[in-house]
Amino acid sequence: MFPPIQACKATALFILLPTWLAAQTFNGSGGSIPDDGNALEIPLDVAGLPATMDTTAFGLEQVCFTIDHDWIADLDVSLVSPDGTARLLTSGQGGDTDHYTNTCLRQDAPYSIVMGLPPFSETFRPMQDIGQFNNGQSGNGQWKLRVLDVYPFGDAGSVLNWSITFGNNPASPFHLASSNLPIVLINTNGQAIPNDVKITAFMGIVDNGAGNLNHPGDPYTDYGGDIGIEVRGNTSDWLSPKKSYSVELRDAFGEDLDAPLLGMPAESDWTLLASYFDKSLLNNTLTFHLARAMGRYAPRTRDVEVVLNGEYLGVFNFVERIKRGPHRVDIAKLQPDETFGDDLTGGYILSVDRDNGPVNGFASPFPPAESGNGQTTYFEHRYPKGEDLAPEQRAYIQAYVDSFETALHGPSFTDSATGYQAYADVGSFVDLFLLNELSRNVDGYRLSGYLYKDKLSNGGKLHAGPAWDFDLGWGNANYCQGADTAGWQYLMGDFCPNENAQVPFWWPRLMEDSNFVNTVRCRWEALRDNVLSPGYVAAFCDSVAAVLDQAQQRNFEAWPILGEYVWPNPVPVPATYAGEIQELKHFMNGRWAWLDANLPGSCGVNTAIGTATAPVGAPYPNPFLDAVRFHTTTGEAVMVRLTDAVGRTVHTAGPFMGQGSHHVFELPLGLAPGTYLFTATGKSGARSTFRLQH
C-alpha cells in the first residue's frame, strides 16, 4: 500500500509508482510484403504489462508503422493481439502513392485515416475500433502486424518498422445504447468469420415493434439461437472493410431451421448486406421495392443495426437470400431422382456471373455483346447447386438455355413459335430491362443476374430475375458511364469493351425486335407516372431516410466515409447523408427524363408479339367505362386480360373465337381511374397489347 501523500515527497511517490502506469512502447521489425496473395505477419513479443487490459485503467493506446509500397491502396493493414483479436487499421487508402510514413492510429484521434492524405504522417482513427483489444485479455504475449496485398502479382513493397504503445489512456470501444431499428447481435465465441465455409455462431434479434426503442440488453424477440455465418460477396465486397454476411438459421442438431424474421416469411437463409460503397444505404432497398411494386418477387428487406462480438458494425440490410421456396422464387422443388419427363424440367435457378468452373456452372457457346478480349457469358447453378445436380438435370438446363440462345440468335428470332418467345417469359425480361436501365446499374445484365425456370407443367419458361445487387446503381459508379443519366446500359460493351464481364448478347438482340421494344414502351408508359415516377421514388427515399436518420449517424461514425471518396463513388462526393439522398433523387430525375424521351417503340398501337397478324383489333372505347369491345381477326381461340399499372391482373375472359367476330369484355365495377393494359393472346402465341384509360 502507498503511504498517504502528505507523508512523503513527490519524488518518493514517483519512485514507488508501478512502471506500467507510464506509457510503454514496444518496437517491431520490418519485412517484405508478399505479392502472391499471402499476408505478411510480423511478430512482436510484449512482456511486463499488467495481467489484464481494460478501457479505463490500462490498455492499448496506439499503433504506428512505416511502409513503402508501389501502390499503398492495395494494402490491408491489421493488428492481431495474443488472444487472436484482429482489427483492420487501414485499407484502400492513398491511391497509387508509395508510403505510409510514421503513420499512427489511436481511437481518440480527431480524424479517421480515410480523411488523411499520403504519406499519412499524422495520428488518425483506425478503420476498425482498436478499443476491442482492451477486453480483459493480457497484453503480454505475441502481437502481430498483418499486411495483405489484396491485388497480388502487381506491385511490391515492405514494412520498415512498427510499434505499439500501452498506457493509462486506453482505447475505448463504442457501445450501442439503443436504436429505433431492430438490433442484430452475433457472437462467434472468438472464431473469425471465414469465406465459403460457415462457422456456427449465436444470433439474437431485438425488435420491440414500431414506436419502441430497442436495446442490446433487451430480451430477444424474433430469434435467439444458433446460426451458420460466413463472409459473402464478390470482389468489391472483399475490398470493403465492412463485410457482408450470409446467415443460415440452425437447430440444435445443426440442421437448417425455418423461422420468420422481422416480419418476413419463415425461411432459413438470409443475408446481411453491408452497403459500404452505397452511402445512401438505399440502393438495394429501393430497387427491390420497385420490383415488388411492379408485381415481381424481389427480396424483402429490413434495415437493422448489427453488433458482432460486442463490436458495433453499423447499419445493414437484413435481406431474404434468393432461393427456391413458396415465399421466395416459387418454383417446384427438384429432387435428385427427378431425371425424366416433366419432373426433369424444373425448377432451376441460375445466375449470369463470373466463371466459377465447370462443376458450378457452364459457359454459353455464344459470345457476349462485346467479346474482343475473349469474354464469355457464364451461368452459375444456384438451385440446385452444381454438386447436387444429377447428370440428366445438368444436361437438361444447359440444353434449355442453349435452345433459348440459339432461337434468339437465329434469323427467325421474332417468330412466336420458333423464336425466343417459345423459351422465355417476355414480361419478366421487360421488367428487368426497365429496372436495370432506370437505375443505370453498372453491374446490370452481366453480374448477379438471376434466371429461373419452373416445370413445363407450371409454364416452364425462362424468367429474368429476381432483381439483385444494385449497390452500384442509381448513379453510384464512376466507371463505364455509371454516373451518366444519358445512354443505354445494355450497350455497355460499346463504351466499356475491356470489362471482363460483359452484357449477354440477348439484350441488344431483344431490342432489335420491334414487338419487344413496343412492349417495353407500353410497360414504361403504364408505370412512368406511378411506381417508376420520380415523385414516387423521392417519397420512398425520403421515408426510409427519415427512419434511418439516427442510425446512419452511428454508422458513419463507425465508418467515417461521408464526404470522402470510396471506390467507385462519383465526384464530387456529397458531404452529408442528406446530400447522398439528394444526389440519388437528382440522378433519378435526370435518368427518368432521358428514358422517357429516348425509349423507342410506341404504345396505344398494336404490339403483336411474333406475328404480323394481331389476334384482335384495337379495343374501344378508349377511355372505357364498364366494358371493352373488340373483334377477333383470326379464327383461333383468344384469351384477353386486363392488368393495372403495376402488372396485377384485374380481369380475364375467354376464349373468344370467330374471325371478324365482335365481342364484349365485361369489367368489374369499382376500377380505379388510371392506365390499364389490354392483352389478347391467341392459341398460337400471337399477342397484342393496347394501352387503355379508365
C-alpha positions, 0 to 999 in steps of 0.5 A, spaced: 500 500 500 502 507 498 503 511 504 498 517 504 501 523 500 502 528 505 507 523 508 512 523 503 515 527 497 513 527 490 519 524 488 518 518 493 511 517 490 514 517 483 519 512 485 514 507 488 509 508 482 508 501 478 512 502 471 506 500 467 502 506 469 507 510 464 506 509 457 510 503 454 512 502 447 514 496 444 518 496 437 517 491 431 521 489 425 520 490 418 519 485 412 517 484 405 510 484 403 508 478 399 505 479 392 502 472 391 496 473 395 499 471 402 499 476 408 505 478 411 505 477 419 510 480 423 511 478 430 512 482 436 513 479 443 510 484 449 512 482 456 511 486 463 504 489 462 499 488 467 495 481 467 489 484 464 487 490 459 481 494 460 478 501 457 479 505 463 485 503 467 490 500 462 490 498 455 492 499 448 493 506 446 496 506 439 499 503 433 504 506 428 508 503 422 512 505 416 511 502 409 513 503 402 509 500 397 508 501 389 501 502 390 499 503 398 491 502 396 492 495 395 494 494 402 490 491 408 493 493 414 491 489 421 493 488 428 492 481 431 493 481 439 495 474 443 488 472 444 487 472 436 483 479 436 484 482 429 482 489 427 483 492 420 487 499 421 487 501 414 485 499 407 484 502 400 487 508 402 492 513 398 491 511 391 497 509 387 502 513 392 508 509 395 508 510 403 505 510 409 510 514 413 510 514 421 503 513 420 499 512 427 492 510 429 489 511 436 481 511 437 481 518 440 484 521 434 480 527 431 480 524 424 479 517 421 485 515 416 480 515 410 480 523 411 488 523 411 492 524 405 499 520 403 504 519 406 499 519 412 504 522 417 499 524 422 495 520 428 488 518 425 482 513 427 483 506 425 478 503 420 476 498 425 475 500 433 482 498 436 478 499 443 476 491 442 483 489 444 482 492 451 477 486 453 480 483 459 485 479 455 493 480 457 497 484 453 503 480 454 504 475 449 505 475 441 502 481 437 502 481 430 502 486 424 498 483 418 499 486 411 495 483 405 496 485 398 489 484 396 491 485 388 497 480 388 502 479 382 502 487 381 506 491 385 511 490 391 513 493 397 515 492 405 514 494 412 520 498 415 518 498 422 512 498 427 510 499 434 505 499 439 504 503 445 500 501 452 498 506 457 493 509 462 489 512 456 486 506 453 482 505 447 475 505 448 470 501 444 463 504 442 457 501 445 450 501 442 445 504 447 439 503 443 436 504 436 429 505 433 431 499 428 431 492 430 438 490 433 442 484 430 447 481 435 452 475 433 457 472 437 462 467 434 465 465 441 472 468 438 472 464 431 473 469 425 468 469 420 471 465 414 469 465 406 465 459 403 465 455 409 460 457 415 462 457 422 456 456 427 455 462 431 449 465 436 444 470 433 439 474 437 434 479 434 431 485 438 425 488 435 420 491 440 415 493 434 414 500 431 414 506 436 419 502 441 426 503 442 430 497 442 436 495 446 442 490 446 440 488 453 433 487 451 430 480 451 430 477 444 424 477 440 424 474 433 430 469 434 435 467 439 439 461 437 444 458 433 446 460 426 451 458 420 455 465 418 460 466 413 463 472 409 459 473 402 460 477 396 464 478 390 470 482 389 468 489 391 465 486 397 472 483 399 475 490 398 470 493 403 472 493 410 465 492 412 463 485 410 457 482 408 454 476 411 450 470 409 446 467 415 443 460 415 438 459 421 440 452 425 437 447 430 440 444 435 442 438 431 445 443 426 440 442 421 437 448 417 431 451 421 425 455 418 423 461 422 420 468 420 424 474 421 422 481 422 416 480 419 418 476 413 416 469 411 419 463 415 425 461 411 432 459 413 437 463 409 438 470 409 443 475 408 446 481 411 448 486 406 453 491 408 452 497 403 459 500 404 460 503 397 452 505 397 452 511 402 445 512 401 444 505 404 438 505 399 440 502 393 438 495 394 432 497 398 429 501 393 430 497 387 427 491 390 421 495 392 420 497 385 420 490 383 415 488 388 411 494 386 411 492 379 408 485 381 415 481 381 418 477 387 424 481 389 427 480 396 424 483 402 428 487 406 429 490 413 434 495 415 437 493 422 443 495 426 448 489 427 453 488 433 458 482 432 462 480 438 460 486 442 463 490 436 458 495 433 458 494 425 453 499 423 447 499 419 445 493 414 440 490 410 437 484 413 435 481 406 431 474 404 437 470 400 434 468 393 432 461 393 427 456 391 421 456 396 413 458 396 415 465 399 421 466 395 422 464 387 416 459 387 418 454 383 417 446 384 422 443 388 427 438 384 429 432 387 435 428 385 431 422 382 427 427 378 431 425 371 425 424 366 419 427 363 416 433 366 419 432 373 426 433 369 424 440 367 424 444 373 425 448 377 432 451 376 435 457 378 441 460 375 445 466 375 449 470 369 456 471 373 463 470 373 466 463 371 466 459 377 468 452 373 465 447 370 462 443 376 458 450 378 456 452 372 457 452 364 459 457 359 454 459 353 457 457 346 455 464 344 459 470 345 457 476 349 455 483 346 462 485 346 467 479 346 474 482 343 478 480 349 475 473 349 469 474 354 464 469 355 457 469 358 457 464 364 451 461 368 452 459 375 447 453 378 444 456 384 438 451 385 440 446 385 447 447 386 452 444 381 454 438 386 447 436 387 445 436 380 444 429 377 447 428 370 440 428 366 438 435 370 445 438 368 444 436 361 437 438 361 438 446 363 444 447 359 440 444 353 434 449 355 438 455 355 442 453 349 435 452 345 433 459 348 440 462 345 440 459 339 432 461 337 434 468 339 440 468 335 437 465 329 434 469 323 427 467 325 428 470 332 421 474 332 417 468 330 412 466 336 413 459 335 420 458 333 423 464 336 425 466 343 418 467 345 417 459 345 423 459 351 422 465 355 417 469 359 417 476 355 414 480 361 419 478 366 425 480 361 421 487 360 421 488 367 428 487 368 430 491 362 426 497 365 429 496 372 436 495 370 436 501 365 432 506 370 437 505 375 443 505 370 446 499 374 453 498 372 453 491 374 446 490 370 445 484 365 452 481 366 453 480 374 448 477 379 443 476 374 438 471 376 434 466 371 429 461 373 425 456 370 419 452 373 416 445 370 413 445 363 407 443 367 407 450 371 409 454 364 416 452 364 419 458 361 425 462 362 424 468 367 429 474 368 430 475 375 429 476 381 432 483 381 439 483 385 445 487 387 444 494 385 449 497 390 452 500 384 446 503 381 442 509 381 448 513 379 453 510 384 459 508 379 464 512 376 466 507 371 463 505 364 458 511 364 455 509 371 454 516 373 451 518 366 443 519 366 444 519 358 445 512 354 443 505 354 446 500 359 445 494 355 450 497 350 455 497 355 460 493 351 460 499 346 463 504 351 466 499 356 469 493 351 475 491 356 470 489 362 471 482 363 464 481 364 460 483 359 452 484 357 449 477 354 448 478 347 440 477 348 439 484 350 441 488 344 438 482 340 431 483 344 431 490 342 432 489 335 425 486 335 420 491 334 414 487 338 419 487 344 421 494 344 413 496 343 412 492 349 417 495 353 414 502 351 407 500 353 410 497 360 414 504 361 408 508 359 403 504 364 408 505 370 412 512 368 407 516 372 406 511 378 411 506 381 417 508 376 415 516 377 420 520 380 415 523 385 414 516 387 421 514 388 423 521 392 417 519 397 420 512 398 427 515 399 425 520 403 421 515 408 426 510 409 431 516 410 427 519 415 427 512 419 434 511 418 436 518 420 439 516 427 442 510 425 446 512 419 449 517 424 452 511 428 454 508 422 458 513 419 461 514 425 463 507 425 465 508 418 467 515 417 466 515 409 461 521 408 464 526 404 470 522 402 471 518 396 470 510 396 471 506 390 467 507 385 463 513 388 462 519 383 465 526 384 464 530 387 462 526 393 456 529 397 458 531 404 452 529 408 447 523 408 442 528 406 446 530 400 447 522 398 439 522 398 439 528 394 444 526 389 440 519 388 433 523 387 437 528 382 440 522 378 433 519 378 430 525 375 435 526 370 435 518 368 427 518 368 427 524 363 432 521 358 428 514 358 422 517 357 424 521 351 429 516 348 425 509 349 423 507 342 417 503 340 410 506 341 404 504 345 396 505 344 398 501 337 398 494 336 404 490 339 403 483 336 408 479 339 411 474 333 406 475 328 404 480 323 397 478 324 394 481 331 389 476 334 384 482 335 383 489 333 384 495 337 379 495 343 374 501 344 372 505 347 378 508 349 377 511 355 372 505 357 367 505 362 364 498 364 366 494 358 371 493 352 369 491 345 373 488 340 373 483 334 377 477 333 381 477 326 383 470 326 379 464 327 383 461 333 381 461 340 383 468 344 384 469 351 384 477 353 386 480 360 386 486 363 392 488 368 393 495 372 399 499 372 403 495 376 402 488 372 396 485 377 391 482 373 384 485 374 380 481 369 380 475 364 375 472 359 375 467 354 376 464 349 373 468 344 373 465 337 370 467 330 374 471 325 371 478 324 367 476 330 365 482 335 365 481 342 364 484 349 369 484 355 365 485 361 369 489 367 368 489 374 365 495 377 369 499 382 376 500 377 380 505 379 381 511 374 388 510 371 392 506 365 390 499 364 393 494 359 389 490 354 392 483 352 389 478 347 393 472 346 391 467 341 392 459 341 398 460 337 402 465 341 400 471 337 399 477 342 397 484 342 397 489 347 393 496 347 394 501 352 387 503 355 384 509 360 379 508 365 
